[in-house]
Amino acid sequence: MRSASVQLAVLLTACGQPPAENLADALAADPVRLKALRGQCAADRQAMGEDACRAAAEAFRRRFFAGHAGPDEYNSLAELPPIPPSFDTPADELPEGAVPLTPAEGSP
């Protein structure tokens, strides 16, 4: 009887869901599935399950730090939209009597 309960425990353990590590590997290899799962987790994390959402976050982290681009991300610098200048030069439009934050060149 004791061996039957041990076998039952081993069998139930083996029948559990696959570990999140395997799911994270699979998601990291499939960016479309990863994007869909991340969207579902953002909408309703409890319905998706904590393990699945953590695996999606881990897969996204791995892809990000490995430098892999997703289907809707830019692959090269040439694809990036132009970045408009955000500031004029500080000395151009200082109010009268204002002191610039950085010293002028040649000053001690």
C-alpha positions as CSV (number, residue, x, y, z in Angstrom):
1,M,0.0,0.0,0.0
2,R,2.9,2.3,0.8
3,S,4.4,1.8,-2.6
4,A,1.1,2.6,-4.3
5,S,0.8,5.9,-2.6
6,V,4.4,6.8,-3.5
7,Q,3.7,5.8,-7.1
8,L,0.5,7.9,-7.1
9,A,2.5,10.9,-5.9
10,V,5.1,10.4,-8.6
11,L,2.4,10.0,-11.2
12,L,0.6,13.1,-10.2
13,T,3.8,15.1,-10.1
14,A,4.7,13.9,-13.6
15,C,1.3,14.8,-15.0
16,G,1.5,18.5,-13.9
17,Q,1.8,21.4,-16.3
18,P,5.1,21.9,-18.0
19,P,7.5,24.1,-16.1
20,A,7.4,27.8,-16.9
21,E,11.0,27.5,-18.1
22,N,10.0,25.4,-21.1
23,L,7.1,27.7,-21.9
24,A,9.5,30.7,-21.7
25,D,11.8,29.0,-24.2
26,A,9.0,28.2,-26.5
27,L,7.6,31.8,-26.3
28,A,11.1,33.3,-26.9
29,A,11.3,31.4,-30.1
30,D,7.8,32.4,-31.3
31,P,7.4,36.2,-31.1
32,V,3.8,36.2,-32.5
33,R,2.6,33.8,-29.7
34,L,4.6,35.8,-27.1
35,K,2.9,39.1,-28.2
36,A,-0.5,37.5,-28.0
37,L,0.1,36.0,-24.6
38,R,1.5,39.3,-23.2
39,G,-1.6,41.1,-24.5
40,Q,-3.9,38.6,-22.8
41,C,-1.9,38.9,-19.6
42,A,-2.2,42.7,-19.7
43,A,-6.0,42.4,-20.2
44,D,-6.7,39.8,-17.5
45,R,-3.7,38.3,-15.6
46,Q,-5.8,36.1,-13.3
47,A,-7.7,34.4,-16.1
48,M,-4.4,33.6,-17.9
49,G,-2.7,32.3,-14.8
50,E,0.4,33.6,-13.0
51,D,2.7,30.9,-14.4
52,A,1.9,31.7,-18.0
53,C,2.3,35.5,-17.5
54,R,5.6,35.0,-15.7
55,A,6.8,32.8,-18.6
56,A,5.8,35.5,-21.1
57,A,7.6,38.1,-19.1
58,E,10.7,35.9,-18.9
59,A,10.6,35.2,-22.6
60,F,10.2,39.0,-23.4
61,R,13.2,39.7,-21.1
62,R,15.3,37.1,-22.8
63,R,14.5,38.4,-26.3
64,F,15.1,42.0,-25.2
65,F,18.5,41.4,-23.7
66,A,19.5,39.1,-26.6
67,G,18.7,41.9,-29.0
68,H,16.0,40.0,-31.0
69,A,13.4,42.1,-32.6
70,G,9.8,41.2,-32.7
71,P,7.5,41.4,-35.7
72,D,6.5,45.0,-35.0
73,E,9.9,46.3,-33.9
74,Y,12.6,48.1,-35.9
75,N,15.4,45.8,-37.1
76,S,17.9,48.5,-38.1
77,L,18.7,52.2,-37.3
78,A,17.7,53.1,-40.9
79,E,14.1,52.0,-40.1
80,L,13.7,54.3,-37.2
81,P,11.7,57.5,-37.8
82,P,13.6,60.7,-37.7
83,I,13.9,62.2,-34.2
84,P,13.0,65.9,-34.2
85,P,15.2,68.3,-32.3
86,S,13.7,68.8,-28.9
87,F,15.5,71.8,-27.6
88,D,17.0,75.0,-29.0
89,T,20.4,75.9,-27.9
90,P,20.2,77.2,-24.3
91,A,21.9,80.5,-25.0
92,D,19.6,81.5,-27.8
93,E,16.5,82.2,-25.7
94,L,17.5,83.1,-22.2
95,P,15.3,85.7,-20.5
96,E,17.0,89.0,-19.9
97,G,19.2,88.8,-16.8
98,A,19.2,85.0,-16.6
99,V,22.5,83.1,-16.1
100,P,23.2,80.1,-18.2
101,L,23.6,76.8,-16.3
102,T,26.8,75.8,-18.0
103,P,29.8,78.2,-18.0
104,A,30.8,79.6,-21.3
105,E,33.9,78.1,-23.0
106,G,37.2,79.6,-21.9
107,S,35.9,80.7,-18.5
108,P,37.6,79.3,-15.4
